[in-house]
Amino acid sequence: MTDDRMGPGTYMTPDEAKEFHKLFVTSTAFFVFVACVAHFLVWEWRPWFPGTAPYKAGLTATAPLHVTGKA
């Protein structure tokens, strides 16, 4: 039994394995690129590690955190 399959049970020739690997790497790189773009856009819309400046305007427009007056 002398075939040029890669490893037991893979059923791929070395050329098929290289083609599959190229497709896998390309699709993973595309996914990472889209994820980075999405994270950047969300960060620009609403940063999740803000300083004090981004939320100062929002805090003045919301209800107070404590109630003053009679309990």
N, CA, C and O atoms as a Tripos MOL2 file, in Angstrom:
@<TRIPOS>MOLECULE
protein
  284   283    71     0     0
PROTEIN
NO_CHARGES

@<TRIPOS>ATOM
      1 N           0.8410   -1.1810    0.0000 N.3       1 MET1
      2 CA          0.0000    0.0000    0.0000 C.3       1 MET1
      3 C           0.8850    1.2440    0.0000 C.2       1 MET1
      4 O           1.3450    1.6800    1.0550 O.2       1 MET1
      5 N           1.1140    1.7890   -1.1300 N.am      2 THR2
      6 CA          1.9900    2.9530   -1.2450 C.3       2 THR2
      7 C           1.2410    4.0920   -1.9180 C.2       2 THR2
      8 O           1.4200    4.3400   -3.1100 O.2       2 THR2
      9 N           0.4360    4.7570   -1.1890 N.am      3 ASP3
     10 CA         -0.2050    5.9570   -1.7180 C.3       3 ASP3
     11 C           0.4130    7.1730   -1.0350 C.2       3 ASP3
     12 O           1.0970    7.0400   -0.0200 O.2       3 ASP3
     13 N           0.1790    8.3160   -1.5740 N.am      4 ASP4
     14 CA          0.7830    9.5220   -0.9990 C.3       4 ASP4
     15 C          -0.2350   10.3300   -0.2100 C.2       4 ASP4
     16 O          -0.3400   11.5460   -0.3680 O.2       4 ASP4
     17 N          -0.9730    9.6470    0.6290 N.am      5 ARG5
     18 CA         -1.9030   10.3230    1.5370 C.3       5 ARG5
     19 C          -1.1430   10.7900    2.7660 C.2       5 ARG5
     20 O          -0.1500   10.1780    3.1610 O.2       5 ARG5
     21 N          -1.6130   11.8790    3.3730 N.am      6 MET6
     22 CA         -0.9290   12.4420    4.5320 C.3       6 MET6
     23 C          -1.5330   11.8670    5.8040 C.2       6 MET6
     24 O          -2.6750   12.1870    6.1310 O.2       6 MET6
     25 N          -0.8200   11.0480    6.5120 N.am      7 GLY7
     26 CA         -1.2460   10.5390    7.8040 C.3       7 GLY7
     27 C          -2.4150    9.5750    7.7020 C.2       7 GLY7
     28 O          -3.0370    9.4510    6.6470 O.2       7 GLY7
     29 N          -2.7120    8.8960    8.7980 N.am      8 PRO8
     30 CA         -3.8190    7.9290    8.7840 C.3       8 PRO8
     31 C          -5.1790    8.6230    8.8360 C.2       8 PRO8
     32 O          -5.4250    9.4570    9.7070 O.2       8 PRO8
     33 N          -6.0420    8.2810    7.9150 N.am      9 GLY9
     34 CA         -7.4170    8.7610    7.9520 C.3       9 GLY9
     35 C          -7.6500   10.1660    7.4500 C.2       9 GLY9
     36 O          -8.7440   10.6920    7.6540 O.2       9 GLY9
     37 N          -6.6860   10.8110    6.8020 N.am     10 THR10
     38 CA         -6.9240   12.1670    6.3270 C.3      10 THR10
     39 C          -7.5460   12.1800    4.9460 C.2      10 THR10
     40 O          -8.3080   13.0880    4.6120 O.2      10 THR10
     41 N          -7.2260   11.1820    4.1450 N.am     11 TYR11
     42 CA         -7.7660   11.0580    2.7870 C.3      11 TYR11
     43 C          -7.4490   12.2730    1.9330 C.2      11 TYR11
     44 O          -8.2420   12.6430    1.0670 O.2      11 TYR11
     45 N          -6.3040   12.8970    2.1640 N.am     12 MET12
     46 CA         -5.8610   14.0310    1.3570 C.3      12 MET12
     47 C          -4.4610   13.7750    0.8350 C.2      12 MET12
     48 O          -3.5970   13.2520    1.5400 O.2      12 MET12
     49 N          -4.2630   14.1470   -0.3910 N.am     13 THR13
     50 CA         -2.9060   14.1310   -0.9230 C.3      13 THR13
     51 C          -2.1880   15.3810   -0.4330 C.2      13 THR13
     52 O          -2.8420   16.3150    0.0330 O.2      13 THR13
     53 N          -0.8830   15.4250   -0.5230 N.am     14 PRO14
     54 CA         -0.1700   16.6420   -0.0960 C.3      14 PRO14
     55 C          -0.6360   17.8970   -0.8400 C.2      14 PRO14
     56 O          -0.7030   18.9760   -0.2510 O.2      14 PRO14
     57 N          -0.9540   17.7640   -2.1210 N.am     15 ASP15
     58 CA         -1.4450   18.9340   -2.8600 C.3      15 ASP15
     59 C          -2.8200   19.3780   -2.3650 C.2      15 ASP15
     60 O          -3.0840   20.5750   -2.2540 O.2      15 ASP15
     61 N          -3.6990   18.4150   -2.0660 N.am     16 GLU16
     62 CA         -5.0190   18.7600   -1.5220 C.3      16 GLU16
     63 C          -4.8820   19.4070   -0.1470 C.2      16 GLU16
     64 O          -5.5980   20.3560    0.1730 O.2      16 GLU16
     65 N          -3.9600   18.8890    0.6610 N.am     17 ALA17
     66 CA         -3.7500   19.4580    1.9990 C.3      17 ALA17
     67 C          -3.2350   20.8870    1.9100 C.2      17 ALA17
     68 O          -3.6580   21.7440    2.6850 O.2      17 ALA17
     69 N          -2.3350   21.1520    0.9840 N.am     18 LYS18
     70 CA         -1.8310   22.5160    0.8050 C.3      18 LYS18
     71 C          -2.9360   23.4540    0.3310 C.2      18 LYS18
     72 O          -3.0100   24.6020    0.7710 O.2      18 LYS18
     73 N          -3.7860   22.9730   -0.5550 N.am     19 GLU19
     74 CA         -4.8990   23.7960   -1.0320 C.3      19 GLU19
     75 C          -5.8820   24.0950    0.0960 C.2      19 GLU19
     76 O          -6.3440   25.2260    0.2470 O.2      19 GLU19
     77 N          -6.1980   23.0630    0.8910 N.am     20 PHE20
     78 CA         -7.0960   23.2610    2.0260 C.3      20 PHE20
     79 C          -6.4910   24.2380    3.0330 C.2      20 PHE20
     80 O          -7.1900   25.1070    3.5550 O.2      20 PHE20
     81 N          -5.1910   24.0940    3.3050 N.am     21 HIS21
     82 CA         -4.5260   24.9770    4.2590 C.3      21 HIS21
     83 C          -4.5500   26.4190    3.7720 C.2      21 HIS21
     84 O          -4.7720   27.3370    4.5630 O.2      21 HIS21
     85 N          -4.3240   26.6270    2.4800 N.am     22 LYS22
     86 CA         -4.3540   27.9870    1.9270 C.3      22 LYS22
     87 C          -5.7410   28.5990    2.0810 C.2      22 LYS22
     88 O          -5.8620   29.7640    2.4620 O.2      22 LYS22
     89 N          -6.7900   27.8280    1.7890 N.am     23 LEU23
     90 CA         -8.1590   28.3230    1.9520 C.3      23 LEU23
     91 C          -8.4710   28.6180    3.4180 C.2      23 LEU23
     92 O          -9.1050   29.6240    3.7350 O.2      23 LEU23
     93 N          -8.0180   27.7300    4.3130 N.am     24 PHE24
     94 CA         -8.2640   27.9160    5.7420 C.3      24 PHE24
     95 C          -7.5780   29.1820    6.2520 C.2      24 PHE24
     96 O          -8.1930   29.9660    6.9760 O.2      24 PHE24
     97 N          -6.3240   29.3920    5.8890 N.am     25 VAL25
     98 CA         -5.5840   30.5760    6.3360 C.3      25 VAL25
     99 C          -6.2130   31.8490    5.7690 C.2      25 VAL25
    100 O          -6.3360   32.8500    6.4740 O.2      25 VAL25
    101 N          -6.6090   31.8090    4.4980 N.am     26 THR26
    102 CA         -7.2230   32.9800    3.8750 C.3      26 THR26
    103 C          -8.5420   33.3400    4.5420 C.2      26 THR26
    104 O          -8.7990   34.5100    4.8240 O.2      26 THR26
    105 N          -9.3810   32.3370    4.7960 N.am     27 SER27
    106 CA        -10.6740   32.6280    5.4200 C.3      27 SER27
    107 C         -10.5060   33.0760    6.8700 C.2      27 SER27
    108 O         -11.2740   33.9150    7.3410 O.2      27 SER27
    109 N          -9.5250   32.5400    7.5840 N.am     28 THR28
    110 CA         -9.2630   32.9870    8.9480 C.3      28 THR28
    111 C          -8.7690   34.4340    8.9620 C.2      28 THR28
    112 O          -9.1840   35.2260    9.8080 O.2      28 THR28
    113 N          -7.8910   34.7740    8.0310 N.am     29 ALA29
    114 CA         -7.3960   36.1460    7.9490 C.3      29 ALA29
    115 C          -8.5340   37.1160    7.6210 C.2      29 ALA29
    116 O          -8.5960   38.2110    8.1800 O.2      29 ALA29
    117 N          -9.4240   36.7210    6.7260 N.am     30 PHE30
    118 CA        -10.5760   37.5670    6.3990 C.3      30 PHE30
    119 C         -11.4800   37.7500    7.6140 C.2      30 PHE30
    120 O         -11.9500   38.8570    7.8730 O.2      30 PHE30
    121 N         -11.7260   36.6760    8.3570 N.am     31 PHE31
    122 CA        -12.5560   36.7610    9.5630 C.3      31 PHE31
    123 C         -11.9320   37.7020   10.5870 C.2      31 PHE31
    124 O         -12.6350   38.5160   11.1850 O.2      31 PHE31
    125 N         -10.6260   37.6010   10.7950 N.am     32 VAL32
    126 CA         -9.9420   38.4600   11.7640 C.3      32 VAL32
    127 C         -10.0030   39.9210   11.3090 C.2      32 VAL32
    128 O         -10.1950   40.8190   12.1290 O.2      32 VAL32
    129 N          -9.8420   40.1560   10.0190 N.am     33 PHE33
    130 CA         -9.9320   41.5160    9.4920 C.3      33 PHE33
    131 C         -11.3160   42.1110    9.7320 C.2      33 PHE33
    132 O         -11.4270   43.2500   10.1860 O.2      33 PHE33
    133 N         -12.3700   41.3550    9.4350 N.am     34 VAL34
    134 CA        -13.7410   41.8340    9.6470 C.3      34 VAL34
    135 C         -13.9920   42.0740   11.1340 C.2      34 VAL34
    136 O         -14.6370   43.0560   11.5020 O.2      34 VAL34
    137 N         -13.4890   41.1880   11.9880 N.am     35 ALA35
    138 CA        -13.6640   41.3610   13.4350 C.3      35 ALA35
    139 C         -12.9470   42.6190   13.9310 C.2      35 ALA35
    140 O         -13.4790   43.3370   14.7770 O.2      35 ALA35
    141 N         -11.7550   42.8890   13.4150 N.am     36 CYS36
    142 CA        -11.0220   44.1030   13.8160 C.3      36 CYS36
    143 C         -11.7560   45.3600   13.3720 C.2      36 CYS36
    144 O         -11.8390   46.3260   14.1310 O.2      36 CYS36
    145 N         -12.2840   45.3610   12.1650 N.am     37 VAL37
    146 CA        -13.0480   46.5090   11.6790 C.3      37 VAL37
    147 C         -14.2900   46.7160   12.5410 C.2      37 VAL37
    148 O         -14.6100   47.8450   12.9120 O.2      37 VAL37
    149 N         -14.9900   45.6260   12.8600 N.am     38 ALA38
    150 CA        -16.1910   45.7280   13.6910 C.3      38 ALA38
    151 C         -15.8520   46.2580   15.0810 C.2      38 ALA38
    152 O         -16.5680   47.1090   15.6090 O.2      38 ALA38
    153 N         -14.7710   45.7640   15.6770 N.am     39 HIS39
    154 CA        -14.3790   46.2500   17.0030 C.3      39 HIS39
    155 C         -13.9970   47.7310   16.9520 C.2      39 HIS39
    156 O         -14.3320   48.4880   17.8640 O.2      39 HIS39
    157 N         -13.3110   48.1420   15.9110 N.am     40 PHE40
    158 CA        -12.9540   49.5560   15.7870 C.3      40 PHE40
    159 C         -14.2040   50.4230   15.6760 C.2      40 PHE40
    160 O         -14.2950   51.4700   16.3190 O.2      40 PHE40
    161 N         -15.1710   49.9890   14.8590 N.am     41 LEU41
    162 CA        -16.3890   50.7800   14.6970 C.3      41 LEU41
    163 C         -17.1920   50.8570   15.9950 C.2      41 LEU41
    164 O         -17.7420   51.9090   16.3190 O.2      41 LEU41
    165 N         -17.2610   49.7660   16.7290 N.am     42 VAL42
    166 CA        -17.9660   49.7860   18.0160 C.3      42 VAL42
    167 C         -17.2180   50.6590   19.0110 C.2      42 VAL42
    168 O         -17.8370   51.3750   19.7980 O.2      42 VAL42
    169 N         -15.8740   50.6040   18.9800 N.am     43 TRP43
    170 CA        -15.0860   51.4520   19.8740 C.3      43 TRP43
    171 C         -15.3370   52.9270   19.5870 C.2      43 TRP43
    172 O         -15.4360   53.7300   20.5140 O.2      43 TRP43
    173 N         -15.4380   53.2830   18.3270 N.am     44 GLU44
    174 CA        -15.7160   54.6720   17.9770 C.3      44 GLU44
    175 C         -17.1210   55.0800   18.4070 C.2      44 GLU44
    176 O         -17.3470   56.2300   18.7830 O.2      44 GLU44
    177 N         -18.0530   54.1560   18.3540 N.am     45 TRP45
    178 CA        -19.4320   54.4510   18.7170 C.3      45 TRP45
    179 C         -19.5820   54.5440   20.2290 C.2      45 TRP45
    180 O         -20.1790   55.4930   20.7370 O.2      45 TRP45
    181 N         -19.0450   53.5620   20.9530 N.am     46 ARG46
    182 CA        -19.1950   53.5250   22.4020 C.3      46 ARG46
    183 C         -18.0010   52.8040   23.0180 C.2      46 ARG46
    184 O         -18.0200   51.5780   23.1230 O.2      46 ARG46
    185 N         -16.9610   53.5360   23.4270 N.am     47 PRO47
    186 CA        -15.7560   52.8850   23.9630 C.3      47 PRO47
    187 C         -16.0360   52.1470   25.2630 C.2      47 PRO47
    188 O         -16.7940   52.6250   26.1060 O.2      47 PRO47
    189 N         -15.4230   50.9840   25.4210 N.am     48 TRP48
    190 CA        -15.6830   50.1800   26.6150 C.3      48 TRP48
    191 C         -14.6500   50.4100   27.7050 C.2      48 TRP48
    192 O         -14.8240   49.9020   28.8130 O.2      48 TRP48
    193 N         -13.5640   51.1660   27.4360 N.am     49 PHE49
    194 CA        -12.6230   51.6110   28.4570 C.3      49 PHE49
    195 C         -12.5310   53.1280   28.3770 C.2      49 PHE49
    196 O         -11.5080   53.6610   27.9490 O.2      49 PHE49
    197 N         -13.5730   53.8210   28.7760 N.am     50 PRO50
    198 CA        -13.5640   55.2660   28.5630 C.3      50 PRO50
    199 C         -12.7660   55.9960   29.6420 C.2      50 PRO50
    200 O         -12.5300   55.4800   30.7340 O.2      50 PRO50
    201 N         -12.3680   57.1920   29.2960 N.am     51 GLY51
    202 CA        -11.8530   58.1070   30.2990 C.3      51 GLY51
    203 C         -13.0550   58.8000   30.9280 C.2      51 GLY51
    204 O         -14.1670   58.2770   30.8540 O.2      51 GLY51
    205 N         -12.8650   59.9380   31.5310 N.am     52 THR52
    206 CA        -13.9950   60.6400   32.1300 C.3      52 THR52
    207 C         -14.7420   61.4930   31.1230 C.2      52 THR52
    208 O         -15.9270   61.7680   31.3110 O.2      52 THR52
    209 N         -14.0750   61.9160   30.0570 N.am     53 ALA53
    210 CA        -14.7070   62.8300   29.1010 C.3      53 ALA53
    211 C         -15.8820   62.2180   28.3270 C.2      53 ALA53
    212 O         -16.8940   62.9020   28.1710 O.2      53 ALA53
    213 N         -15.8150   60.9870   27.8370 N.am     54 PRO54
    214 CA        -16.9250   60.5040   27.0100 C.3      54 PRO54
    215 C         -18.2530   60.3900   27.7510 C.2      54 PRO54
    216 O         -19.3120   60.5110   27.1350 O.2      54 PRO54
    217 N         -18.2160   60.1610   29.0560 N.am     55 TYR55
    218 CA        -19.4610   59.9480   29.7700 C.3      55 TYR55
    219 C         -19.9250   61.1470   30.5910 C.2      55 TYR55
    220 O         -20.9720   61.0780   31.2340 O.2      55 TYR55
    221 N         -19.1770   62.2350   30.5850 N.am     56 LYS56
    222 CA        -19.6090   63.4070   31.3410 C.3      56 LYS56
    223 C         -20.9330   63.9480   30.8190 C.2      56 LYS56
    224 O         -21.8160   64.2890   31.6060 O.2      56 LYS56
    225 N         -21.0760   64.0280   29.5230 N.am     57 ALA57
    226 CA        -22.3230   64.5490   28.9530 C.3      57 ALA57
    227 C         -23.4780   63.6090   29.2350 C.2      57 ALA57
    228 O         -24.5920   64.0560   29.5040 O.2      57 ALA57
    229 N         -23.2220   62.3080   29.1760 N.am     58 GLY58
    230 CA        -24.2820   61.3380   29.4180 C.3      58 GLY58
    231 C         -24.7240   61.3060   30.8740 C.2      58 GLY58
    232 O         -25.8970   61.0590   31.1540 O.2      58 GLY58
    233 N         -23.8140   61.5490   31.8010 N.am     59 LEU59
    234 CA        -24.1680   61.5110   33.2140 C.3      59 LEU59
    235 C         -25.0330   62.7010   33.6180 C.2      59 LEU59
    236 O         -25.8600   62.5740   34.5210 O.2      59 LEU59
    237 N         -24.8660   63.8320   32.9850 N.am     60 THR60
    238 CA        -25.6770   64.9820   33.3460 C.3      60 THR60
    239 C         -27.0990   64.8490   32.8020 C.2      60 THR60
    240 O         -28.0200   65.4800   33.3210 O.2      60 THR60
    241 N         -27.2830   64.0470   31.7780 N.am     61 ALA61
    242 CA        -28.6010   63.9060   31.1790 C.3      61 ALA61
    243 C         -29.4190   62.7950   31.8230 C.2      61 ALA61
    244 O         -30.6040   62.6620   31.5160 O.2      61 ALA61
    245 N         -28.8280   61.9930   32.7050 N.am     62 THR62
    246 CA        -29.5470   60.8790   33.3170 C.3      62 THR62
    247 C         -30.0680   61.2700   34.6900 C.2      62 THR62
    248 O         -29.7310   62.3290   35.2180 O.2      62 THR62
    249 N         -30.8780   60.4170   35.2500 N.am     63 ALA63
    250 CA        -31.4310   60.6590   36.5820 C.3      63 ALA63
    251 C         -30.3170   60.5630   37.6200 C.2      63 ALA63
    252 O         -29.3280   59.8650   37.3960 O.2      63 ALA63
    253 N         -30.4590   61.2410   38.7330 N.am     64 PRO64
    254 CA        -29.4270   61.1630   39.7670 C.3      64 PRO64
    255 C         -29.3510   59.7560   40.3510 C.2      64 PRO64
    256 O         -30.3340   59.0160   40.3550 O.2      64 PRO64
    257 N         -28.1650   59.4020   40.8440 N.am     65 LEU65
    258 CA        -27.9670   58.0800   41.3910 C.3      65 LEU65
    259 C         -28.5490   57.9410   42.7990 C.2      65 LEU65
    260 O         -28.8420   56.8250   43.2290 O.2      65 LEU65
    261 N         -28.7200   59.0240   43.5090 N.am     66 HIS66
    262 CA        -29.3100   58.9780   44.8570 C.3      66 HIS66
    263 C         -30.4930   59.9250   44.9070 C.2      66 HIS66
    264 O         -30.5600   60.9050   44.1650 O.2      66 HIS66
    265 N         -31.4050   59.6210   45.7770 N.am     67 VAL67
    266 CA        -32.6170   60.4350   45.9100 C.3      67 VAL67
    267 C         -32.4450   61.3120   47.1390 C.2      67 VAL67
    268 O         -32.1270   60.8200   48.2210 O.2      67 VAL67
    269 N         -32.6550   62.6010   46.9730 N.am     68 THR68
    270 CA        -32.5850   63.5000   48.1150 C.3      68 THR68
    271 C         -33.9910   63.7670   48.6010 C.2      68 THR68
    272 O         -34.9430   63.7640   47.8210 O.2      68 THR68
    273 N         -34.1100   63.9890   49.8460 N.am     69 GLY69
    274 CA        -35.4250   64.2740   50.3940 C.3      69 GLY69
    275 C         -35.8470   63.2240   51.4140 C.2      69 GLY69
    276 O         -35.0150   62.4830   51.9390 O.2      69 GLY69
    277 N         -37.1410   63.1680   51.6880 N.am     70 LYS70
    278 CA        -37.6520   62.2320   52.6850 C.3      70 LYS70
    279 C         -37.6450   60.8030   52.1440 C.2      70 LYS70
    280 O         -37.8650   60.5720   50.9550 O.2      70 LYS70
    281 N         -37.3900   59.8590   53.0370 N.am     71 ALA71
    282 CA        -37.3400   58.4550   52.6420 C.3      71 ALA71
    283 C         -38.6970   57.7960   52.7690 C.2      71 ALA71
    284 O         -38.8370   56.6080   52.4760 O.2      71 ALA71
@<TRIPOS>BOND
     1     1     2 1
     2     2     3 1
     3     3     4 2
     4     3     5 am
     5     5     6 1
     6     6     7 1
     7     7     8 2
     8     7     9 am
     9     9    10 1
    10    10    11 1
    11    11    12 2
    12    11    13 am
    13    13    14 1
    14    14    15 1
    15    15    16 2
    16    15    17 am
    17    17    18 1
    18    18    19 1
    19    19    20 2
    20    19    21 am
    21    21    22 1
    22    22    23 1
    23    23    24 2
    24    23    25 am
    25    25    26 1
    26    26    27 1
    27    27    28 2
    28    27    29 am
    29    29    30 1
    30    30    31 1
    31    31    32 2
    32    31    33 am
    33    33    34 1
    34    34    35 1
    35    35    36 2
    36    35    37 am
    37    37    38 1
    38    38    39 1
    39    39    40 2
    40    39    41 am
    41    41    42 1
    42    42    43 1
    43    43    44 2
    44    43    45 am
    45    45    46 1
    46    46    47 1
    47    47    48 2
    48    47    49 am
    49    49    50 1
    50    50    51 1
    51    51    52 2
    52    51    53 am
    53    53    54 1
    54    54    55 1
    55    55    56 2
    56    55    57 am
    57    57    58 1
    58    58    59 1
    59    59    60 2
    60    59    61 am
    61    61    62 1
    62    62    63 1
    63    63    64 2
    64    63    65 am
    65    65    66 1
    66    66    67 1
    67    67    68 2
    68    67    69 am
    69    69    70 1
    70    70    71 1
    71    71    72 2
    72    71    73 am
    73    73    74 1
    74    74    75 1
    75    75    76 2
    76    75    77 am
    77    77    78 1
    78    78    79 1
    79    79    80 2
    80    79    81 am
    81    81    82 1
    82    82    83 1
    83    83    84 2
    84    83    85 am
    85    85    86 1
    86    86    87 1
    87    87    88 2
    88    87    89 am
    89    89    90 1
    90    90    91 1
    91    91    92 2
    92    91    93 am
    93    93    94 1
    94    94    95 1
    95    95    96 2
    96    95    97 am
    97    97    98 1
    98    98    99 1
    99    99   100 2
   100    99   101 am
   101   101   102 1
   102   102   103 1
   103   103   104 2
   104   103   105 am
   105   105   106 1
   106   106   107 1
   107   107   108 2
   108   107   109 am
   109   109   110 1
   110   110   111 1
   111   111   112 2
   112   111   113 am
   113   113   114 1
   114   114   115 1
   115   115   116 2
   116   115   117 am
   117   117   118 1
   118   118   119 1
   119   119   120 2
   120   119   121 am
   121   121   122 1
   122   122   123 1
   123   123   124 2
   124   123   125 am
   125   125   126 1
   126   126   127 1
   127   127   128 2
   128   127   129 am
   129   129   130 1
   130   130   131 1
   131   131   132 2
   132   131   133 am
   133   133   134 1
   134   134   135 1
   135   135   136 2
   136   135   137 am
   137   137   138 1
   138   138   139 1
   139   139   140 2
   140   139   141 am
   141   141   142 1
   142   142   143 1
   143   143   144 2
   144   143   145 am
   145   145   146 1
   146   146   147 1
   147   147   148 2
   148   147   149 am
   149   149   150 1
   150   150   151 1
   151   151   152 2
   152   151   153 am
   153   153   154 1
   154   154   155 1
   155   155   156 2
   156   155   157 am
   157   157   158 1
   158   158   159 1
   159   159   160 2
   160   159   161 am
   161   161   162 1
   162   162   163 1
   163   163   164 2
   164   163   165 am
   165   165   166 1
   166   166   167 1
   167   167   168 2
   168   167   169 am
   169   169   170 1
   170   170   171 1
   171   171   172 2
   172   171   173 am
   173   173   174 1
   174   174   175 1
   175   175   176 2
   176   175   177 am
   177   177   178 1
   178   178   179 1
   179   179   180 2
   180   179   181 am
   181   181   182 1
   182   182   183 1
   183   183   184 2
   184   183   185 am
   185   185   186 1
   186   186   187 1
   187   187   188 2
   188   187   189 am
   189   189   190 1
   190   190   191 1
   191   191   192 2
   192   191   193 am
   193   193   194 1
   194   194   195 1
   195   195   196 2
   196   195   197 am
   197   197   198 1
   198   198   199 1
   199   199   200 2
   200   199   201 am
   201   201   202 1
   202   202   203 1
   203   203   204 2
   204   203   205 am
   205   205   206 1
   206   206   207 1
   207   207   208 2
   208   207   209 am
   209   209   210 1
   210   210   211 1
   211   211   212 2
   212   211   213 am
   213   213   214 1
   214   214   215 1
   215   215   216 2
   216   215   217 am
   217   217   218 1
   218   218   219 1
   219   219   220 2
   220   219   221 am
   221   221   222 1
   222   222   223 1
   223   223   224 2
   224   223   225 am
   225   225   226 1
   226   226   227 1
   227   227   228 2
   228   227   229 am
   229   229   230 1
   230   230   231 1
   231   231   232 2
   232   231   233 am
   233   233   234 1
   234   234   235 1
   235   235   236 2
   236   235   237 am
   237   237   238 1
   238   238   239 1
   239   239   240 2
   240   239   241 am
   241   241   242 1
   242   242   243 1
   243   243   244 2
   244   243   245 am
   245   245   246 1
   246   246   247 1
   247   247   248 2
   248   247   249 am
   249   249   250 1
   250   250   251 1
   251   251   252 2
   252   251   253 am
   253   253   254 1
   254   254   255 1
   255   255   256 2
   256   255   257 am
   257   257   258 1
   258   258   259 1
   259   259   260 2
   260   259   261 am
   261   261   262 1
   262   262   263 1
   263   263   264 2
   264   263   265 am
   265   265   266 1
   266   266   267 1
   267   267   268 2
   268   267   269 am
   269   269   270 1
   270   270   271 1
   271   271   272 2
   272   271   273 am
   273   273   274 1
   274   274   275 1
   275   275   276 2
   276   275   277 am
   277   277   278 1
   278   278   279 1
   279   279   280 2
   280   279   281 am
   281   281   282 1
   282   282   283 1
   283   283   284 2
@<TRIPOS>SUBSTRUCTURE
     1 MET1         2 RESIDUE 1 A MET
     2 THR2         6 RESIDUE 1 A THR
     3 ASP3        10 RESIDUE 1 A ASP
     4 ASP4        14 RESIDUE 1 A ASP
     5 ARG5        18 RESIDUE 1 A ARG
     6 MET6        22 RESIDUE 1 A MET
     7 GLY7        26 RESIDUE 1 A GLY
     8 PRO8        30 RESIDUE 1 A PRO
     9 GLY9        34 RESIDUE 1 A GLY
    10 THR10       38 RESIDUE 1 A THR
    11 TYR11       42 RESIDUE 1 A TYR
    12 MET12       46 RESIDUE 1 A MET
    13 THR13       50 RESIDUE 1 A THR
    14 PRO14       54 RESIDUE 1 A PRO
    15 ASP15       58 RESIDUE 1 A ASP
    16 GLU16       62 RESIDUE 1 A GLU
    17 ALA17       66 RESIDUE 1 A ALA
    18 LYS18       70 RESIDUE 1 A LYS
    19 GLU19       74 RESIDUE 1 A GLU
    20 PHE20       78 RESIDUE 1 A PHE
    21 HIS21       82 RESIDUE 1 A HIS
    22 LYS22       86 RESIDUE 1 A LYS
    23 LEU23       90 RESIDUE 1 A LEU
    24 PHE24       94 RESIDUE 1 A PHE
    25 VAL25       98 RESIDUE 1 A VAL
    26 THR26      102 RESIDUE 1 A THR
    27 SER27      106 RESIDUE 1 A SER
    28 THR28      110 RESIDUE 1 A THR
    29 ALA29      114 RESIDUE 1 A ALA
    30 PHE30      118 RESIDUE 1 A PHE
    31 PHE31      122 RESIDUE 1 A PHE
    32 VAL32      126 RESIDUE 1 A VAL
    33 PHE33      130 RESIDUE 1 A PHE
    34 VAL34      134 RESIDUE 1 A VAL
    35 ALA35      138 RESIDUE 1 A ALA
    36 CYS36      142 RESIDUE 1 A CYS
    37 VAL37      146 RESIDUE 1 A VAL
    38 ALA38      150 RESIDUE 1 A ALA
    39 HIS39      154 RESIDUE 1 A HIS
    40 PHE40      158 RESIDUE 1 A PHE
    41 LEU41      162 RESIDUE 1 A LEU
    42 VAL42      166 RESIDUE 1 A VAL
    43 TRP43      170 RESIDUE 1 A TRP
    44 GLU44      174 RESIDUE 1 A GLU
    45 TRP45      178 RESIDUE 1 A TRP
    46 ARG46      182 RESIDUE 1 A ARG
    47 PRO47      186 RESIDUE 1 A PRO
    48 TRP48      190 RESIDUE 1 A TRP
    49 PHE49      194 RESIDUE 1 A PHE
    50 PRO50      198 RESIDUE 1 A PRO
    51 GLY51      202 RESIDUE 1 A GLY
    52 THR52      206 RESIDUE 1 A THR
    53 ALA53      210 RESIDUE 1 A ALA
    54 PRO54      214 RESIDUE 1 A PRO
    55 TYR55      218 RESIDUE 1 A TYR
    56 LYS56      222 RESIDUE 1 A LYS
    57 ALA57      226 RESIDUE 1 A ALA
    58 GLY58      230 RESIDUE 1 A GLY
    59 LEU59      234 RESIDUE 1 A LEU
    60 THR60      238 RESIDUE 1 A THR
    61 ALA61      242 RESIDUE 1 A ALA
    62 THR62      246 RESIDUE 1 A THR
    63 ALA63      250 RESIDUE 1 A ALA
    64 PRO64      254 RESIDUE 1 A PRO
    65 LEU65      258 RESIDUE 1 A LEU
    66 HIS66      262 RESIDUE 1 A HIS
    67 VAL67      266 RESIDUE 1 A VAL
    68 THR68      270 RESIDUE 1 A THR
    69 GLY69      274 RESIDUE 1 A GLY
    70 LYS70      278 RESIDUE 1 A LYS
    71 ALA71      282 RESIDUE 1 A ALA
